[in-house]
Amino acid sequence: MPTTQQLREQRANIWSQMTEIMDGASSAGRDFTAEETQKYDRLEADLDAKDVEVQRLERHEKRAENLSRVDRSGVVAPDVDEEAGDGEYGDVFNKFIRFGREEMSVDDRKLLNAQFRADKAIKMAAASGTPAAGGYAVPLAFREKFVETLKWYGPMLQVAEVIETESGVNLPWPTNDDTGNVGAILGENAAVTEQDVTFSTAGLDSYMYTSKLLRASLQFLQDRPDADVWLAGKLGERVGRILNQHFTTGTGTAQPDGIVTSSTVAVTGSGSLATTGGVSYDNLVDIVEAIDPAYGAANGQQWMMHQTARKAIRKLKDTTGQPIWQPSIQAGIPDTLLGYGVQLNNDMATVAQNSKSIGFGNIAQAYVIRLVTGLTTLRLTERYADFLQVGFLAFQRADGTMQDASAFKVFQTTPTA
């Protein structure tokens, strides 16, 4: 099996062939021939397939690294009995996932019961009223796997600022833009003038997100010793997708206000929707220049766009005739556009009239995400007993809001075709 480096080199070779086709048509001052169009589209499909392979292998390598780590200090632990230890509770929790309470020893049940969550929302969700349908705090390893999967399926969780709180009460969060304030020269024996920072406040709530119901057969649970790892991944995928959707385009009414929804339109497209998806090279330069360079510090500036926007941008060239899209050939280094990294987010709009498919800026400074610790699961034993199946649910409380609108802005395509 090829390494990530080999896959990236293969991808770079495909990109070179695509560039050669573009250069040939451009130097002749003509559009693609039918044969060139067919070849370019095939190469682009191969390029996208290599992207998927690279991402899959990198995810696997990252997960392997995480699962082999001993130091878990970077993850906020749920409220687990320290005397019991996470390892012991993790083993008990896996028994609970696979076999239910009925097959557990008295001591194991006591340890499990110590982590029962009696939240009103969980009680209402449990509905059946039986102990087997109760909600239990997950062990640290389960939560780590769940959160890791959230990030892979929710790119906003990779690039925004993320805070964790023990409580889910409304959290007033200060928002400000101090880039317009500057210092001054102080004369001898002169008083220092004041320049206050102007703060606004946005509230971070804790909306209750659920994975929805997932059913697994008793045979599967009995035969798979890592059922807890599998379950954490599947539940994390589901919650990660809905969180990313809301953190990207949420309305702010009974859900988070998304970064795209809250962002200012800095540039309106002037390119042709038919040929370049409504974006031109000049448009991209303009949106970069719309962000104060001071936001380049800390985590730095980057692009965020829908995959259809990337497809269109790959065909653009700079004023010297060079493609402005540069695929990465090094592991851990993202593809670049005008020298800045690119984060794909398919919860942004697809390329269309008036769509906001591209954004640029320092996402970590622009947007904050709040996760409430204490991830909880439900195991529904009796509800699907006649199918020899067990139902599972996960609950994660979260919210997100814009904290500095000047740090990230969006591009909007032309209102005409």
N, C-alpha and C positions, 0 to 999 in steps of 0.2 A: 504494500500500500504506500503511495507517495506521501512524503512529508508535507507540512504546510508550506515550507520554502519551495519545494518542487512544484506544488500546485500553483503558487504565486508566479513562479517562473513560466509555467505553462500559460497562465492567464496573461502575463506580459507579452508572450509570443503571439497569442490570439489578438491582443490589442494592437500590436505592431502591424499585423495583417489588415486589421480594420482601418488603421491610420493610412496604410499604403493605398487602400481603395479610395479613401476620402481625398488623399493628396492627388491621386491620378485624375479624378473628376474635377477637382478644384483647379489644378494647373491647366486643364483643357477648357476651363470655363463652361462646364456642362453639368447636367444632372447625371445621376447614376444610370448606367444602362440596365436593361432587365437582368442580365447576367450578374452585374455588379450588385444590384439590389438583392438578388437571391443569395449571393455569397456573403454580403455584409450582414444580412438578417441571420443567416446560419451561424456566422462567426459571433454575432452578438448573443445568440441563444447559447452558444458554447461558453461565452464569457460569463453569462449569468449563471450557467451551470457550475462553472469553476468557482464563482463567488459562493454558491451554496455549499460546495464541497469544502472550501476553505473555512467557512463559518462553522460548519458541522464539526470539522476536525478540531478547530480551535475551541469550540464548546466542550468537546470530549476531553481535550487536554486540560482545560481549565477545571472541569469537574473532577478529573482524576487528581489534579493538584489539590483541590479543596478537600476531597475525601481522604487524602493521605495526610493532611495537616493535623498536627496535634494541638498547636496553639490556635484557639478559637476566640482570642481576646477581641478581635475586630467585630464580633457579632454581639449584640445586646441580648443577654440571656433572658428567657422567660422566667416566670416565677416558679422555679422548681426547687424542691427541698434540697438544700445544699448537703445535708447529712447523707441523703440517699445517693447523691451524685448523679450527673447526667447519664453516665454510662449505664448504671443500673436501671434508671427510669426509662432510658431508651430501649433497653431489652424488654422491659415490661410493656411499654407502649407498642412495640412491634408484636408482642403476643396478643395484645388487645386488638390490633388491626387485623391480624391473621385469624385468630380463633374466637375473639370475643371474651367477655368476662367469665362466661360459664366454664371455660376450660382452664382458667387461671387458678393458681393456688391462693390460699387465704392471705398470705403475706403480699403477694403480687397485687391482689385486689385492694389491700389497704394502701399500698403505695400509689396505685392508680387513683383511688378515691381522694387521696390527698391533693390531687391536681384537678379535681372536678371544678368546673367553672359554673357558677350559679347566676350568671348574668341574665337579666330578664329577657333580652333578645334571644339568647341561646335557649332558654326554657321554652319560649314561644315556638322556636324553630323545631325543638325536639318533639313537641306535640304528643307523642305517644305516651309519655309519662313513665316509661320504664327506665330503669337504671342504664340499660344497654344503649339507650338513645341519648344519653347525656353527653355534654361537651367536655372534653379534656384538654388541658394545656399540653402543647406538643413539646417533646424534648428538644434540646438545643440542636442536635444534628439534623432532626427533621426540619426545624425552622430554617437552619442554614441552607439546606437543600431547597426548601420552598422559596426563600428569598432569592437565592441564586437563579432559580428558574424564572421568578418574577422579572428579574433584570434582563434575562436573555429574550423573553417574549414581550418585554416592555422597555423599549430603548430609552424612554424618558427617565426611567429609574437608573439608567447608566450615566446620564449626562447632567441631570438636574441636581440641586442640593437636596439631600435626603436627611431628615431628622427623625429620631424615634423618641416617643414619649411613653411613659408607663400608663398614664391616664388618657382618656379620650375626651376630656372636657374641652370646650371651645378655647382655643389658644390665640390670643391677640398677637399678630405678627407684624412687626414694623416694616414698612416699605419706604424706600427713599432713593433719590438720585442726587448724589453729591458731586457729580462730575463738573458742574458749572462753578463750584466754589474753589477759590485759589487762595494761597497764602499771600503775604505782603512783606515788604522791607520795613523793619521797625527802627525808627530814628532814636537817637540817644535821648534819654529822659522822656520819651513819648509813651503814652498809654497804648496798650494793645487793644485794637478794635475787635469787636465780636462778629462772628459769622456763624450763626446757628445752623445746624443741620435740620432741614424740614422733613419731619417724619409724617407719614400717613400710616394707617393701620388696616390690615386685612385679617379677617378671622380665619383660622384654620380649624375646621370641624373634624369629625371622625366618622365619615359615612361608613356604614356596615356593608362591606362587599362579601359576596359569597361566590364560591366556585360553581354553584348549582349542584345538583345531585349527580353523583357518579356511582354506578353499580359495578360490582365485581363478583364473579362466581366464587362459591365456596371452594371449588376445586383449584381455582387459580390462587386463592389466598393460602390454601394449605400447601400447595406445591412450590410456592415462590418464597424463599426465605428472606428476600429483600423487599417484601411487599410494602414496607413503610417507605423505602426510598422511591419505589415506583409511584406510590400514592402521592408523596410530596411533590414529585415532578409533574404529575398530571394536574393536581389541584393548582400548583403554581402557574402552569401554563394558562389555565382558564382565568385565574384572578389577574395575572399579568396582562393579559390582552385587554380586559375591561378597564383596568387601571390606566394603561397606556392610552386607550381611546379617550378617556375623560381628561387625563393630564394634557392631552394634545388639543382636543376640540370640545371639551366640556363647556356647558352653557353657564355654569355658575349658579344655576337654580336647581336646588336639591341634588347637586353634584358639583365636583370641583370646576373652577373656571380654568379652561385649558390655555396653554401658552399661545397657541395660534389665535384663539378667540380673543385673548387679551392684548395681543400685539398690535403695534401700529404698522400700517402699510407704508413702507418706505419708498417703494418703487412700483410703478405700474408698467406692465410689459409692453414692449414695442416690437417684439419679434413675431414671426408668422406661426400661428398655431398649426398650420398644415405641415411645415417643414421643421421647425425647431421648438415646437411645443409652446410657442408664445414668449420665449425668452431669448434675449440676444446677449452677446458678450458685453456690450455696454451696460445692459441691465444688471448683470452680475457685479461689474465693477462699481456701479452706483450703489448697490445695496451694501457692499463692503465699506464704502466710504460713508455710508449713513450711520455707521456705528463708531462711537468715540474710540480711538485707539487705546485709551486707558483700560478698556474692557479686555484687552489682549492679555493682561496679566492673569495671575492665579491659574485657573484651569484653561484659560485661553479661549479664543473664538473658533467657531466651527460652523459648518453648514448642517442643516437638517432638511431633508426633502423626501418626497414620495418617490418610489421607484420609477414611475413614469416620467418624472422630472429628470432623473438621472439619465434615463434613456435618451431624452431630448438633448441634454447638455453634452453628452458624449460626441455629438456631431458638431459642436461649436469650436471655433478656432480663435486665437488672439490676433492682434494686428500684424503679427509676423507670419501668420499662417500655421502656427503650431497648435495642436489640440490642447485645450485648457484642462481637460480631464486627464489625470495622471494616476493610473492604477498602481497600488503598492506592490512591491516585490519582497517586502520584509514583514515577517510575522510581528504582530503587535503594532504595526504602523498602518494607519488608515489610508484609503485612497484620498487623493487631494484634488481640490478645485481652487485654482488661483492661489495655491500654496496653503490652503486651509483644509483640515480634515473634514470628512463627510460622514454624517450619521443618517442612515436610512430610517424613515419612520412612515410606514404605510398607513398610519391612521391620519396622516395629513391628506388633503384632497388630491385626487388624481388630476392630471393636467386637463383643463377645460377652460371655457370662458369664465373670467372673474374668479378663478380658483386660486387658493393660497397654498401652493404646492412646495414652496421653497422658503426657508427662513435662514437667518444668519445672525450670529452674535455669541455672547458668552452665556450659555444656557444655565450654567450653575449659578451665575449671579442674577440671572433674570427670573428663575422659577424655583420654588421650594416645595418639596413633597414631605408630607408628614405621614409616618407609619406608626400605628399604635402597637406596642409589643403585646404579646399574649395571644398569638395565633391559636385558634381553637378548632377542634375537629369534632364532628358528630359521627357516630357509627350506628346506623339504623338496621338493627338485626331482624326484628319481627316483621317489618313492613313488606319485605320481599322474600320471606321465608319459603313461601310456596314455589318460588322460582329458584330456590337454592342460591340466592344472591344476597349480598350485603350492600347497603347504600352508605356512601360517605359524603360529607360536606365539610368545607373549610370556610372559616370566617376571618376576614382581615379588615380592620378599620383603617381608613386612610382619607387624606384630603390633599389638595395642592392649590397653590395660588401664585400669581405673578408678584414678585417682590421688587423688581426694578425693570420697568417697561423700556428703559433706554438701552438696556443691555442686549436686547434681542428684537429684531424687526423682520417683517415678512415681505415677500415679493408677491404681487397679485398679477395674474395674467391679463392680457388685453380683453376688453369687453366685446371685441369684435373678432371675427374669424380671420 
